[in-house]
């Protein structure tokens, strides 16, 4: 994929047992988009909690070390995770104690999907998720017994690495879960929320959501800064690619950072609720 070719490969820092290398590199590049998406995800989760009156099962795809759940469930910031793991470099037991001593939001249960087993194991050991599922979403035949029914599916920074095939496979899994469930009809379909770098073409993903009778909308929030470019070459290639797509980079990528749009989706029959959710995001967006 042309878009992936312009980005730096971070595979080596996702496959280690501890998040230190990951956090160190993300700090260097000022990767702080989880801080920005946190209030957006929480806004949607709280609306779902009010509607469903039960714990909200959140599936985080491309979760790496459970950063989203650490921030959302324990009300942390990326800088605080840096302090925990980079300055102190705690052991596994000390890391567990860090989270055990924090208050947490008991209305949220996290499940995580990633291709990095070490990252998922870390998240499980820290209690950041109820379960980590190591599976390639692009491959199909997802293990229905291993993946729980979700009320909300989120993704930060991984769309592009996963594409329309992953979403198609997820929707097929959801259909199987529905057929095996005796829950009320309206409680079965998850809401999706995710960030997507502006370099990625969303046409095939949008068509996939439409095929499965979902409305997918790009919020009218300002693009969210994701991270600094790793070097001048990455910046040049990214801006050239965006210009070739007719996308203006003034005031955005020209400043030396990747920027992402924020999308939400729900079943078409619940489109009115989707519009309400989208409107409420504005109150929670960080400026």
C-alpha positions in Angstrom: 0.0 0.0 0.0 1.4 3.4 -1.1 0.3 5.1 2.2 2.1 2.6 4.4 5.3 3.0 2.3 5.7 6.6 3.5 5.5 5.8 7.2 8.3 4.6 9.5 8.1 1.0 10.6 7.7 0.6 14.3 7.3 -3.2 14.4 10.3 -3.8 16.6 9.0 -1.8 19.5 5.6 -3.5 19.5 6.9 -7.0 20.1 8.8 -6.5 23.4 7.6 -7.8 26.8 7.6 -4.3 28.4 6.3 -1.0 26.9 9.5 0.9 27.7 10.9 1.0 24.2 7.4 1.8 22.8 6.8 4.6 25.2 10.3 6.0 24.7 9.9 6.2 21.0 6.4 7.6 21.2 7.5 10.3 23.6 10.4 11.3 21.2 7.9 11.7 18.4 5.3 13.4 20.6 2.7 10.7 19.9 -0.1 12.0 22.1 -3.2 11.2 20.1 -4.5 8.8 22.8 -4.8 11.8 25.1 -6.9 13.5 22.4 -9.2 10.6 21.6 -9.7 9.6 25.2 -12.5 12.2 25.9 -14.1 11.3 22.6 -14.2 7.6 23.4 -15.4 8.3 26.9 -18.2 10.5 25.7 -19.5 7.7 23.5 -19.0 5.1 26.2 -20.9 7.2 28.8 -23.8 7.7 26.4 -23.9 3.9 25.8 -23.8 3.2 29.5 -26.7 5.6 30.1 -28.7 3.9 27.3 -27.9 0.2 28.2 -27.6 0.5 32.0 -24.8 -2.1 32.1 -21.0 -2.3 31.9 -19.8 -1.3 28.5 -17.6 -3.9 26.7 -15.0 -2.1 24.7 -13.0 -3.9 22.0 -9.8 -2.1 21.3 -8.3 -3.3 18.0 -4.6 -2.7 17.4 -4.3 -2.1 21.1 -0.6 -2.7 21.6 0.2 -2.4 25.3 -3.3 -1.3 26.3 -2.7 2.4 26.2 -6.3 3.3 25.5 -7.6 1.3 28.5 -4.9 2.7 30.8 -5.9 6.2 29.9 -9.7 5.7 29.9 -10.2 3.3 32.8 -7.6 4.8 35.1 -8.0 8.4 34.0 -4.3 8.7 33.1 -2.3 10.7 30.5 0.5 9.5 28.2 3.0 11.6 30.2 2.0 9.8 33.4 2.7 6.4 31.7 6.0 7.8 30.7 6.7 8.7 34.3 5.7 5.2 35.5 7.7 3.2 33.0 10.6 5.4 31.7 11.7 7.1 34.9 11.1 4.3 37.4 11.5 1.3 35.0 9.4 -0.9 37.4 9.3 -4.6 37.5 6.2 -6.6 36.6 5.1 -6.7 40.3 5.8 -3.0 40.8 3.9 -2.2 37.6 0.9 -4.2 38.8 1.0 -2.3 42.1 0.9 1.0 40.2 -2.4 0.1 38.7 -3.8 -1.7 41.7 -3.3 1.5 43.7 -5.2 3.7 41.3 -9.0 4.3 41.3 -10.7 3.1 38.1 -13.9 3.3 36.2 -15.8 0.1 36.8 -18.4 0.9 34.1 -15.9 -0.1 31.4 -14.5 -3.6 30.5 -11.8 -3.8 27.9 -10.9 -6.6 25.5 -8.0 -6.2 23.1 -7.0 -7.5 19.7 -3.5 -7.2 18.4 -0.9 -9.2 16.5 1.7 -8.7 19.2 1.4 -11.4 21.8 3.9 -9.9 24.2 2.0 -6.5 24.2 -1.3 -8.3 24.9 0.3 -10.4 27.7 1.6 -7.2 29.4 -1.9 -5.7 29.2 -3.5 -8.8 30.7 -0.9 -9.0 33.5 -1.5 -5.3 34.4 -5.3 -5.8 34.4 -5.7 -3.3 31.6 -8.0 -5.8 29.8 -10.2 -8.7 30.7 -8.7 -10.6 27.8 -6.2 -10.1 25.0 -6.8 -11.9 21.7 -3.7 -12.4 19.4 -5.2 -12.6 15.9 -4.7 -11.0 12.5 -8.1 -9.4 11.7 -7.2 -9.5 8.0 -7.0 -13.3 7.9 -10.7 -14.1 8.4 -12.1 -17.1 10.4 -12.0 -15.2 13.6 -12.3 -17.3 16.8 -15.9 -16.6 17.9 -15.4 -18.3 21.3 -12.4 -16.1 22.1 -13.8 -12.7 21.0 -16.6 -11.5 23.3 -19.6 -9.5 22.1 -18.8 -5.8 22.2 -20.8 -2.6 22.8 -18.1 -0.4 21.4 -15.2 -1.0 19.1 -12.3 1.5 19.0 -9.0 1.8 17.1 -6.3 4.5 17.5 -3.5 4.7 15.0 -4.0 1.2 13.4 -6.4 1.9 10.5 -4.3 1.7 7.4 -2.4 -1.2 8.8 -5.7 -2.9 8.9 -8.2 -2.2 6.1 -11.6 -3.1 4.8 -11.0 -6.8 5.0 -10.5 -6.6 8.8 -13.8 -4.8 9.2 -15.6 -7.2 6.9 -14.3 -10.1 9.1 -15.4 -8.3 12.2 -18.9 -7.8 10.8 -19.1 -11.5 9.9 -18.1 -12.3 13.4 -20.8 -10.0 14.8 -23.4 -11.7 12.7 -22.4 -15.1 14.1 -22.5 -13.8 17.6 -26.0 -12.4 17.0 -27.2 -15.7 15.6 -26.0 -17.5 18.8 -27.3 -14.8 21.2 -30.7 -14.6 22.9 -30.2 -10.9 23.9 -32.5 -8.2 22.7 -32.0 -7.1 19.1 -31.1 -3.5 19.9 -28.3 -4.5 22.3 -26.3 -6.5 19.8 -24.8 -4.1 17.4 -21.6 -2.2 18.5 -20.8 1.4 17.9 -17.5 2.0 16.2 -15.2 4.9 16.9 -11.7 5.3 15.5 -9.0 7.8 14.2 -7.6 7.6 10.7 -4.6 9.4 9.4 -5.5 11.8 6.6 -3.2 9.9 4.2 -5.4 6.9 4.1 -8.2 6.4 1.6 -11.4 5.4 3.3 -13.5 4.5 0.3 -13.3 0.7 0.7 -13.9 0.8 4.5 -16.9 3.1 3.9 -18.3 0.7 1.4 -17.8 -2.2 3.8 -19.8 -0.4 6.6 -22.5 0.4 4.1 -22.7 -3.2 2.9 -23.3 -4.3 6.5 -26.0 -1.7 7.0 -23.9 0.7 9.1 -23.7 4.5 8.8 -20.1 5.6 9.0 -19.5 9.4 9.4 -16.4 11.5 9.7 -16.9 13.9 12.6 -16.7 17.6 11.9 -14.0 17.9 14.6 -10.7 19.5 13.6 -8.1 17.0 12.5 -6.3 15.5 15.5 -2.5 15.8 15.7 -1.0 12.3 16.0 2.7 12.6 16.1 5.8 14.4 14.6 7.3 13.1 11.4 10.3 10.9 12.2 12.5 12.7 9.7 12.4 15.0 6.7 11.9 12.2 4.3 8.7 11.0 6.0 7.4 14.5 6.0 8.2 15.1 2.3 6.6 11.8 1.2 3.5 12.3 3.4 2.9 15.9 2.1 3.5 14.8 -1.5 1.0 12.0 -1.1 -1.6 14.2 0.4 -1.1 16.8 -2.4 -1.5 14.1 -5.0 -4.9 13.3 -3.5 -5.9 17.0 -3.6 -5.7 17.4 0.2 -4.5 20.8 1.5 -1.8 20.5 4.2 -1.6 24.2 5.1 -1.9 24.6 8.9 -1.7 20.8 9.3 0.9 18.5 8.0 3.0 21.4 6.9 3.8 22.0 10.6 5.7 18.7 10.8 3.0 16.4 12.2 0.7 13.6 11.0 -3.0 14.5 11.5 -6.0 12.2 11.8 -9.7 12.4 11.3 -12.2 10.9 13.8 -14.9 8.6 12.6 -17.9 7.0 14.3 -20.4 4.4 13.1 -23.6 2.7 14.1 -26.4 0.7 12.5 -28.3 2.7 10.0 -31.6 2.1 11.9 -30.0 4.0 14.8 -28.7 6.9 12.7 -30.5 9.5 14.8 -28.5 8.3 17.9 -25.3 8.5 15.8 -26.0 12.1 15.0 -26.5 12.9 18.7 -23.3 11.1 19.6 -21.4 13.0 16.9 -22.7 16.4 18.1 -21.8 15.7 21.7 -18.2 14.9 20.8 -17.6 18.6 20.2 -18.1 19.3 24.0 -15.4 16.8 24.9 -12.8 17.5 22.2 -9.6 19.0 23.6 -8.5 22.2 21.9 
